[in-house]
Amino acid sequence: MANAGSSAGTHTDYLESKSLIVPWRDRKTFLRDEEAERRLNEDNERHGYQKNSPVDNALSEVFESTGEEGVSFLRGVLTGPPEGIGRIRSRAGFKETQHSPLTYTDRHGTENVPFSDAFALAQAFCAAEPAAVLVSIEATERKWALEASRPGDDYLVGLLNQYRAAWALIRQWTGHDPAIAQREEHIKQLERLVLDAIYALQKAGLDSEAHRLRRALSRE
């Protein structure tokens, strides 16, 4: 509010405290954070981020399963203490310098990582620590499926259907997609056939042929 000053005609402007965003001394860091957030959100749009999509839900599930306190994926941005996100990068096999120039640490000490980097990091973490992620989503899926069968909890059916697409993505990232598992089983069957052939060649006295197959198998 404005308050009339002395008879000289001067006046002083007062602003109610609830209208203040940040103290004047912090204006530069606040404006810096606003600009960094704007550029990060623009980058997310360029990379096709969509709220509540299967990818969005999958990333949220993956980073929750890391167990790192304060780390979360929300509205297209991975946030948390720099040391916590650093540990996730390390566990996923990322180098500390392997991140987008749009990643920034705000005035509160929170690291903000854009969608494109979070997506790559989530995939790498799933490949590096599949058990940690799979145990979490399978427990949630069993719990919701059980509760959805109870009277009055049928609303969970829609939630299950929504998240099953996200869980399918996570299973692909961990290498436990059914199609991948089927392919791996087929490869194992072929390897057993080759081993049987090597054994048969050795019994027949064709050691050079057996050795050639063994070398070929070891290169795969």
N, C-alpha and C positions, 0 to 999 in steps of 0.2 A: 504494500500500500504506500501512497505518497503522503508525506507529512510536511505541512508548511513550516518553514524555518524562521529565521530572525527577520526583523524589520527591514534588513538590507535586501530582502527579496530572495535570499538563498533558500533552498529546500533540500531535504534529504529523502531519498527513496528507500523504503523498507520492503523487504520481501519475506513473506511468511516462510518458515523453515520447511514446511511440508512441500513447498514448490521447488526447493533446491534439489538439483540432481547430484552435483558434487561440489565440494568447496572450491572456491576460485583458484586456490593454489594447485588443485589437481586437474584443472581444465585441459592442460596439454596432453596428459596421459589419457584422459577420458576421450578426447577427440581422436587421439591416435588409435585407441581401441575401437572406436566407432568406425573409423576408416578401414582398419584391418578386418573387422567383422563384415563390413559391406563387401570388400573384395573377396573374402572367403565365401560368402553367400552367392555372389555372382559366379564364382568358380564352381560351386556346387550345382547351380542351375545349368552351366555349360556341360557338366558331366552327367546330367540327367537324374539328379537326385529327386526322389519322389517320397513324400511323407506317407507312412503306413504301407508302403509297398513291401513285397516279400524280402527284397534286399535290405530295406530299412529295418525291418523286424529281425532279420538274420544278424545284421551287424550289432544290434542292441543285445541280442542273446549271446553272441560270441564274447563281447567285451564284458558282459556281466559274469560270464563263466571264468574269466581270468582270475577273479578273486582279488584284484588290485583295488584297494580302498579308494573311493572317490572318483574312480574312472567310470565314465558312462558315455553312451552314444545316444544323442538326442537331437532331433531336428537337423540331421545331416552333419553334425559336428561331434567329433570325439573330444571329450574334455576330461581333465583330471590333473593331478599333480605331475609336474614334469618327470619326477623320479619314477612314478608309477607307470606312466606311458613309456618311459625309457626302458623299464624292466620288460614290458610287453614286447617292445621292439627287439630287445636282446633275446627273449625266449623264442621269438618268431624267426630269429636269424637275421634281423635287419641291423644295419650299421646305424650308429647314433646320428650320422649326418645324412642318412637316407630318408629325407622327408621334403615335402614341398616348401618352397620359399613363402607360401601363404600361411604356413603354420606359425602361430605367434603365442607368446605368453602374455596374458593381460595384466593389468595393474593389481589384480588380486593374487597373482602368482599361479594362475590356472593356465595350462597349455591348451590351445585350441587347434585341432587338426581337421583339415577339410575332408569332405566325403571321399574324394578319390584316393587319398592316402589311407584313410580308415578302411576302405574297401580292400586295398592291397594288403594292409596289415592284418585284417581279419582272416583273409584267405591263407596267408602265411602262418598265422597262429594256429589255424585249424589243422594245417598240414604238419606243424611241428608238435602240437600237443592235442591230438585228436581225442584222446580219452577224456581230458578235462572238459571239452566241449560236449561230447556225446553223452556223457553221464548226466550232465545238466539238462540237456534238452529231452533225453529219454525219460528222466524222472518227471519233468514237467508234463510231458505228453501222457504218461501213465496216470498221473494225478488228475489231469483235466478229463481224460477219457472216463475214469472211474466216477468222478463227480458229475459229469454230464449225464450219466445214466440214472442219477437220483432225481426224484420228483422235485420240481422247482429250480433245478440247476441246468435245464436244457438250453439256457442261453449260452452255455459253454460250447455247444456244438458249433455255433458260428465262429467262436474264438479258435476252436480247434482247427476248423477248416482254413481259417485265415493264417494261422501259424504253421500249419503243415507244409505250406509252400516254402516258408522260411526255413523250416527244419530240413526239408529236402535239399535246399541249397547248401546248408551247413554240412549235411552228410556227403554231398558231392565234394565240398572243399576238403573234408577230412579223408577223402578217398574211399568212403564207405557207401557210395552210391550203388544200388543193386546191379546196374549195368556194368560198373567197374568191377564189382565183386565177381560177377559171372565171367567177365573176361579173364580175370586173374585165375579163376578156377580152371578155365579152359587152357590157359598157359601152363598151369601145373600138370594137367593131364598130358599135354604134349611133352613136357619135360620127362614125365614118367615113361612115356612111350619111347623117347630117345634113350633113356637109361636102360630100358629093356632091350632095345636094339643093340646098344653097346655090349651088354652082357651076352647076347646071342652071338655077336661077331667074335667076341673073345673066345667063346666056347667052340666056335667054328675055326679058330686059329687065324682069324683075320685081324691081327692086332693093329696093323697100320690103319685100317678102316675104323676100328674102334677108337683108336687114339685121335683120329681126325674128327670124329663126332664129339668126343669128349672136349676137345679144344674148342669146337664150335659152340658147344653148350656153355662152357665157362666164359665165353666172350659176351653172352647175352646178359 
